[in-house]
Amino acid sequence: MEPRISSDDIRETIAKLPILSPNVSRLLQVLSTDDYELDDVVNIVKYDAALTAKVLKVANSPVFGLVNPVTTLDRAISYLGKWIVISIILSDNTGELFHKPLEGYDGGQNALWRHDLFAAFSSSEVARLAKHDFEAELAFTAGLLHDIGKFVFSPFWEKVVPEALGHIEEGSMADYLEAERSLTGMDHAQIGYEMARHWDFPEPLQQAILYHHTPQQAPEEFRALAFAAHLGDMCAMMAGCDTGNDGMQYPLDDGYSEFFDLTSESLAQILLEAEIQFKKAISSLSVEEEVDK
């Protein structure tokens, strides 16, 4: 089938994306190392007065119900936990990347952020069940960034999505990813990968984004991370936290059993833990949004 959308137009849009803030670039570089510590995250926040204020306000919010106020950044970050702080940094420094409605996917405002955040917590829980050593600390970040391609892709996809859904419903296209490739020459994972290269993400994150729907095809050294992002993505959709009309429209790659001890019981536990952490994070980040108003 001849693509309806020019992939050159999509790549041109990627090339025009503004650079990421220094805070995000530094954070991603820190998270890609094997031996980073909480102090490394503190050092990113402490030189940004506005970001420091937000972290302190979140820590002292009614969500956490502290008896004594937190007055130091180190204690605030230690109390909140690195995942919530990382979420605050990425949410605060990526503009509309995560929060803009995804019209092509029928996803409302913040749909991408909510999906990716649930996937991030799920990916980090999956990482606890790894059979072999791998950069488990990256699993959360890979889950949080896996669907960034939808931000660029959505306006293009909106023009052809009715045709795509028709093909999927009638069975002439196997799944959503095939429909994206057939009608535009690219899919959102490939677009996310090119965005990650444009922003000079660490290589493991680039590969996890590219292969989050096809983890078996990832280079061997990045395969476990790609599977963690893949499973986190599927967990978010199973929990009903998707980005719109593509929810549960992708196949599960069952090659995960080579890397993770995942059973129906452990999956249920992953979903439960991810839901608890997700609700806590959403409440915290909602407080941050109130602060900005």
C-alpha positions as CSV (number, residue, x, y, z in Angstrom):
1,M,0.0,0.0,0.0
2,E,1.3,3.5,-0.9
3,P,1.7,5.6,2.2
4,R,-0.8,8.5,2.5
5,I,1.6,10.7,4.5
6,S,5.2,11.6,3.6
7,S,7.7,10.3,6.0
8,D,9.9,13.2,4.9
9,D,7.4,15.7,6.3
10,I,7.5,13.8,9.6
11,R,11.3,13.9,9.7
12,E,11.2,17.6,8.9
13,T,9.0,18.2,11.9
14,I,11.4,16.3,14.1
15,A,14.4,18.3,12.9
16,K,12.6,21.5,14.0
17,L,12.0,20.4,17.5
18,P,13.6,22.7,20.1
19,I,16.4,21.3,22.2
20,L,15.7,19.8,25.6
21,S,16.4,21.8,28.7
22,P,19.8,21.3,30.3
23,N,18.0,19.8,33.3
24,V,16.5,17.0,31.3
25,S,19.7,16.3,29.3
26,R,21.7,16.0,32.5
27,L,19.0,13.9,34.2
28,L,19.0,11.4,31.3
29,Q,22.7,11.1,31.2
30,V,22.8,10.5,35.0
31,L,20.1,7.8,34.8
32,S,22.0,6.0,32.0
33,T,24.9,5.3,34.4
34,D,25.0,2.1,36.5
35,D,26.1,3.7,39.7
36,Y,24.2,7.0,40.0
37,E,23.0,8.0,43.5
38,L,20.2,10.2,44.8
39,D,22.7,13.0,45.3
40,D,23.2,13.1,41.6
41,V,19.5,13.9,41.2
42,V,19.7,16.5,44.0
43,N,22.6,18.2,42.2
44,I,20.4,18.6,39.1
45,V,17.5,20.2,41.1
46,K,19.4,22.4,43.5
47,Y,20.8,24.8,40.9
48,D,17.2,25.5,39.6
49,A,15.4,27.8,42.1
50,A,11.9,27.3,40.5
51,L,12.4,23.5,40.4
52,T,13.6,23.4,44.0
53,A,10.5,25.4,45.1
54,K,8.2,22.9,43.3
55,V,9.8,19.9,44.8
56,L,9.5,21.4,48.3
57,K,5.9,22.4,47.7
58,V,5.0,18.9,46.6
59,A,6.8,17.3,49.6
60,N,4.9,19.6,52.0
61,S,1.5,19.2,50.3
62,P,-1.5,17.6,52.1
63,V,-1.0,14.5,49.8
64,F,1.8,13.4,52.1
65,G,0.5,14.7,55.4
66,L,3.8,15.4,57.0
67,V,3.5,16.6,60.6
68,N,6.7,18.6,60.4
69,P,7.5,20.7,57.2
70,V,10.3,19.6,54.9
71,T,12.7,22.6,54.6
72,T,15.7,21.0,52.8
73,L,15.9,19.8,49.2
74,D,17.8,16.6,50.2
75,R,15.2,15.6,52.7
76,A,12.3,16.4,50.3
77,I,13.8,14.3,47.5
78,S,14.6,11.5,50.0
79,Y,11.0,11.6,51.2
80,L,9.3,11.8,47.8
81,G,11.5,9.1,46.2
82,K,13.5,9.5,43.1
83,W,10.8,8.4,40.7
84,I,8.4,11.2,41.7
85,V,11.2,13.7,41.6
86,I,12.3,12.5,38.1
87,S,8.7,12.7,37.0
88,I,8.5,16.3,38.3
89,I,11.7,17.2,36.4
90,L,10.6,15.7,33.1
91,S,7.1,17.1,33.4
92,D,8.3,20.6,34.2
93,N,11.0,20.7,31.5
94,T,9.4,19.2,28.5
95,G,6.8,21.8,27.7
96,E,3.7,20.4,25.9
97,L,5.5,17.1,24.9
98,F,3.5,15.0,27.4
99,H,0.5,17.1,28.0
100,K,-0.8,18.2,24.6
101,P,-4.0,16.3,23.4
102,L,-3.3,13.5,20.9
103,E,-6.0,14.2,18.4
104,G,-4.8,11.4,16.1
105,Y,-5.3,8.9,18.8
106,D,-8.5,10.4,20.3
107,G,-6.4,11.0,23.4
108,G,-7.2,14.0,25.6
109,Q,-5.0,16.4,27.4
110,N,-2.4,14.6,29.6
111,A,-3.4,11.2,28.1
112,L,0.2,10.6,27.0
113,W,1.6,11.7,30.3
114,R,-0.7,9.5,32.3
115,H,-0.1,6.5,30.1
116,D,3.7,6.9,30.1
117,L,3.7,7.4,33.9
118,F,1.8,4.2,34.6
119,A,4.0,2.4,32.1
120,A,7.1,3.8,33.9
121,F,6.0,2.4,37.3
122,S,5.0,-0.9,35.7
123,S,8.4,-1.2,33.9
124,S,10.3,-0.6,37.1
125,E,8.2,-3.3,38.8
126,V,8.9,-5.7,35.9
127,A,12.6,-5.0,36.3
128,R,12.5,-6.4,39.9
129,L,11.7,-9.8,38.3
130,A,14.8,-9.8,36.0
131,K,16.5,-13.2,35.6
132,H,19.8,-11.5,34.6
133,D,21.6,-8.3,35.5
134,F,20.7,-5.4,33.3
135,E,20.3,-1.6,33.8
136,A,17.2,-2.0,35.8
137,E,17.3,1.7,37.0
138,L,16.7,2.7,33.3
139,A,13.5,0.7,33.2
140,F,11.4,3.5,34.8
141,T,12.8,6.1,32.4
142,A,12.4,3.9,29.4
143,G,8.8,3.4,30.3
144,L,8.3,7.1,30.8
145,L,9.7,8.0,27.4
146,H,8.6,5.0,25.3
147,D,5.7,6.7,23.5
148,I,7.2,10.2,22.9
149,G,6.9,9.6,19.1
150,K,3.1,10.1,19.4
151,F,3.6,13.8,20.2
152,V,5.0,14.4,16.7
153,F,3.0,11.7,14.9
154,S,-0.5,12.6,16.2
155,P,-1.2,15.6,13.8
156,F,-0.1,13.5,10.8
157,W,-2.0,10.4,12.0
158,E,-5.2,12.3,12.5
159,K,-5.6,12.7,8.7
160,V,-5.6,8.9,8.1
161,V,-6.7,7.3,11.3
162,P,-10.3,6.5,10.2
163,E,-8.9,4.5,7.3
164,A,-6.5,2.8,9.6
165,L,-9.1,1.7,12.1
166,G,-11.2,0.4,9.2
167,H,-8.4,-1.8,8.0
168,I,-7.7,-3.1,11.5
169,E,-11.4,-3.9,12.1
170,E,-11.8,-5.7,8.8
171,G,-8.5,-7.7,9.4
172,S,-6.6,-6.4,6.4
173,M,-3.9,-5.1,8.7
174,A,-2.7,-7.2,11.6
175,D,-2.4,-4.5,14.3
176,Y,-2.1,-0.8,14.9
177,L,1.7,-0.7,14.3
178,E,1.3,-2.2,10.8
179,A,-1.4,0.4,10.0
180,E,0.9,3.2,11.0
181,R,3.7,2.0,8.9
182,S,1.5,1.2,5.9
183,L,-0.3,4.6,5.8
184,T,2.6,6.9,6.7
185,G,5.8,4.9,6.0
186,M,6.8,5.1,9.7
187,D,5.3,4.1,13.1
188,H,5.3,6.0,16.4
189,A,8.2,3.9,17.8
190,Q,10.5,4.8,14.8
191,I,9.5,8.4,15.2
192,G,10.2,8.4,18.9
193,Y,13.6,6.9,18.1
194,E,14.4,9.7,15.7
195,M,13.3,12.2,18.3
196,A,15.6,10.5,20.8
197,R,18.5,10.8,18.4
198,H,17.7,14.4,17.7
199,W,17.9,15.1,21.5
200,D,20.9,12.9,21.9
201,F,19.4,10.5,24.4
202,P,21.6,7.8,25.8
203,E,21.8,4.8,23.5
204,P,19.9,2.4,25.8
205,L,16.9,4.8,25.9
206,Q,17.0,5.2,22.1
207,Q,16.8,1.5,21.6
208,A,14.1,0.9,24.2
209,I,11.9,3.5,22.5
210,L,12.5,2.1,19.0
211,Y,11.8,-1.5,20.0
212,H,9.1,-1.1,22.7
213,H,6.6,-3.0,20.5
214,T,9.1,-5.4,19.0
215,P,11.6,-6.1,21.8
216,Q,12.8,-9.4,20.3
217,Q,14.3,-7.4,17.5
218,A,16.4,-5.1,19.7
219,P,20.2,-5.6,19.8
220,E,21.0,-8.2,22.4
221,E,22.6,-5.7,24.9
222,F,19.4,-3.6,25.0
223,R,16.8,-6.4,24.7
224,A,16.0,-6.8,28.4
225,L,15.4,-3.0,28.6
226,A,13.2,-3.1,25.5
227,F,11.1,-5.9,27.0
228,A,10.8,-4.0,30.3
229,A,9.4,-1.0,28.4
230,H,7.2,-3.3,26.3
231,L,5.7,-5.0,29.3
232,G,5.2,-1.7,31.1
233,D,3.3,-0.4,28.1
234,M,1.1,-3.4,28.0
235,C,0.4,-3.1,31.7
236,A,-0.6,0.5,31.4
237,M,-3.1,-0.5,28.6
238,M,-4.4,-3.4,30.6
239,A,-5.1,-1.0,33.5
240,G,-7.2,1.1,31.1
241,C,-4.5,3.9,31.1
242,D,-4.0,4.2,27.4
243,T,-3.6,7.0,24.9
244,G,-6.9,6.5,23.0
245,N,-8.0,4.5,20.1
246,D,-4.8,2.3,20.0
247,G,-5.5,0.8,23.5
248,M,-4.8,-3.0,23.4
249,Q,-4.2,-2.9,19.7
250,Y,-0.7,-4.3,19.8
251,P,0.5,-7.9,20.2
252,L,2.3,-9.1,23.3
253,D,5.8,-10.4,22.5
254,D,6.0,-13.5,24.7
255,G,9.8,-13.6,24.4
256,Y,9.8,-11.8,27.8
257,S,10.2,-15.1,29.6
258,E,13.8,-15.3,28.7
259,F,14.4,-12.1,30.8
260,F,11.8,-12.0,33.5
261,D,10.1,-14.4,35.9
262,L,6.6,-13.2,35.1
263,T,3.5,-15.2,36.1
264,S,-0.2,-14.4,36.3
265,E,0.3,-13.8,40.0
266,S,3.3,-11.6,39.6
267,L,1.6,-9.6,36.9
268,A,-1.4,-9.0,39.2
269,Q,1.1,-7.7,41.8
270,I,2.9,-5.5,39.3
271,L,-0.4,-3.9,38.3
272,L,-1.4,-3.4,41.9
273,E,2.0,-1.8,42.9
274,A,2.0,0.4,39.7
275,E,-1.5,1.6,40.5
276,I,-0.5,2.6,44.0
277,Q,2.6,4.5,42.8
278,F,0.7,6.0,39.9
279,K,-2.0,7.4,42.1
280,K,0.5,8.9,44.5
281,A,2.5,10.5,41.7
282,I,-0.6,11.9,40.0
283,S,-1.8,13.4,43.2
284,S,1.7,14.9,43.8
285,L,2.0,16.3,40.3
286,S,-1.6,17.7,40.5
287,V,-0.4,19.7,43.5
288,E,2.5,20.9,41.4
289,E,0.1,22.0,38.6
290,E,-2.0,23.9,41.3
291,V,1.2,25.7,42.3
292,D,1.7,26.9,38.8
293,K,-1.7,28.5,38.5
